[in-house]
């Protein structure tokens, strides 16, 4: 994930938490807020110490960032996102976690519609 596409400072996290909207499933929570002065989306990832030691938390952080990186072309622009991992996500496989993240992004209307293929 490029540095420009990351939420890093406390002020941005607080703005999204306070003024944004949230959607969740049992594995992942997404907070999001529109920000029209940025060209693309920006991502922040939060993993609590309740989920495990540093190795577990860093693995979850890497997995979530990788899922978003692979689907970056589908995520709407001008948006700040914060993904929060919940306890069940630690025991999930990559494919299950990917489905869960895409589900919560779709539920929040943060995925661009897929282009329809012409049938002929």
Secondary structure, 3 states (H helix, E strand, C coil): CCHHHECCCHHHHHHHHHHCEEEECCCEEEEEEECCCCCCCEEEEECCHHHCCHHHHHHHHHHHHHHHHHCHHHECCCEEEEEEECHHHHHCCHHHHHHHHHHHHHHCCCECCCCCCCCC
